[in-house]
Amino acid sequence: MTVTGIIRDSYNRDYVIPIFLYIVLTSYAIAYFFYLIAFGSLIVNRNKTTASNQLISKYELSLLIQSLIICGYKSIMGVLWTYYSAPNKAIYFVVWIFTVLQNGYNPFMYYAMNKKLRKEVNGLLEKIQQFGATVGISPDIS
């Protein structure tokens, strides 16, 4: 590596990457701020048009929690994957695992937050346990 490469790498490490990290984190904070403003205005407008005294319904709260988890998790993992330099292989492996898992958490979140889906899946699992371990799927010909 040349002297110019060392200077460029230390410049990037000391100045460029921290500045980009602050820009990204600030943009995420601004986005979350506007998201909360939009959510608050929806609640206020809904309360003006409905006779219900309830500030927020269970469904709306569940939707808010899901959206905050999805946006927060994806934002944190995006920042970590892009800007975080792990000091050792174990921490890198943990960040990598969480980045890979972000593609598969949606079904688990739907199961945890949706009572109707939970009831249907549990009913299906009970039927599978009653009829045995093997379940075949075939087209219905009638």
C-alpha positions in Angstrom: 0.0 0.0 0.0 1.3 3.4 -0.9 1.6 6.4 1.4 -1.3 8.0 -0.5 -3.5 5.0 0.2 -2.7 5.1 3.9 -3.5 8.8 4.1 -6.7 8.3 2.2 -7.8 5.4 4.4 -7.1 7.3 7.6 -8.9 10.4 6.2 -11.9 8.3 5.3 -11.9 6.5 8.7 -11.4 9.8 10.7 -13.6 12.2 8.8 -15.7 10.9 5.9 -17.3 7.9 7.6 -18.3 9.7 10.8 -19.8 12.6 8.8 -21.8 10.1 6.7 -22.9 8.3 9.8 -24.2 11.5 11.4 -26.0 12.4 8.1 -27.7 9.0 8.0 -28.7 9.0 11.7 -30.0 12.5 11.4 -32.1 11.6 8.3 -33.5 8.6 10.2 -34.4 10.8 13.1 -36.1 13.3 10.9 -38.0 10.5 9.1 -39.2 9.1 12.5 -40.2 12.6 13.6 -42.4 13.1 10.6 -43.8 9.6 10.9 -44.9 10.4 14.5 -46.4 13.7 13.4 -48.3 11.9 10.7 -49.5 9.3 13.1 -50.5 11.9 15.6 -52.5 13.9 13.0 -54.3 10.7 12.0 -55.3 10.1 15.6 -56.5 13.7 16.1 -58.5 13.7 12.8 -60.0 10.3 13.6 -61.1 11.5 17.0 -62.8 14.5 15.4 -64.8 12.4 13.0 -65.8 9.5 15.4 -67.8 9.5 18.6 -65.4 7.1 20.3 -63.7 8.4 23.4 -60.8 5.9 22.9 -57.6 7.7 21.9 -56.2 4.7 19.9 -57.7 1.3 19.2 -55.9 -2.0 19.7 -55.6 -2.5 16.0 -54.0 0.9 15.5 -51.6 0.3 18.4 -50.7 -3.0 17.0 -50.1 -1.5 13.6 -47.9 1.3 15.1 -45.8 -1.3 17.0 -45.3 -3.4 13.9 -44.3 -0.4 11.8 -41.9 0.9 14.4 -40.3 -2.5 14.8 -39.9 -2.9 11.0 -38.6 0.6 10.4 -36.3 0.6 13.4 -34.9 -2.9 12.8 -34.2 -2.2 9.1 -32.8 1.2 9.9 -30.4 -0.1 12.6 -29.3 -3.0 10.5 -28.7 -0.8 7.5 -26.6 1.6 9.4 -24.7 -1.3 11.1 -24.1 -3.1 7.9 -23.0 0.0 6.0 -21.0 1.9 8.6 -20.0 -0.4 11.4 -16.6 -2.0 11.4 -16.6 -4.9 13.8 -13.5 -5.2 15.9 -13.5 -9.0 15.8 -15.0 -11.9 13.9 -17.5 -12.8 16.6 -19.2 -9.4 16.6 -19.1 -9.3 12.8 -20.9 -12.7 12.8 -23.6 -11.4 15.1 -24.2 -8.3 12.9 -24.2 -10.6 9.8 -26.8 -13.0 11.4 -29.1 -10.1 12.4 -28.8 -8.7 8.8 -29.7 -12.1 7.3 -32.6 -12.5 9.8 -34.2 -9.2 8.7 -35.5 -11.0 5.6 -37.4 -13.6 7.6 -39.0 -11.9 10.7 -42.2 -10.8 9.0 -44.1 -14.1 9.4 -43.2 -14.2 13.1 -44.4 -10.6 13.6 -47.6 -11.3 11.8 -48.1 -14.3 14.0 -47.4 -12.3 17.2 -49.6 -9.3 16.3 -52.5 -10.8 14.5 -55.0 -12.7 16.7 -57.0 -14.1 13.8 -53.9 -15.5 12.1 -52.7 -16.9 15.3 -56.0 -18.7 15.8 -56.0 -20.1 12.3 -52.4 -21.3 12.5 -52.9 -22.9 15.9 -56.1 -24.6 14.6 -54.1 -26.0 11.6 -51.3 -27.2 13.9 -53.9 -29.0 16.1 -55.3 -30.7 13.0 -51.8 -31.8 11.9 -51.1 -33.3 15.4 -54.5 -35.1 15.3 -53.9 -36.7 11.9 -50.3 -37.6 12.3 -46.9 -36.2 11.3 -47.4 -36.3 7.5 -49.7 -34.0 5.7 -50.0 -34.1 2.0 -51.3 -31.2 -0.2 -53.1 -32.2 -3.3 -55.3 -30.3 -5.7 -59.0 -30.5 -5.1 -60.6 -32.3 -8.2 -64.3 -32.1 -8.1 
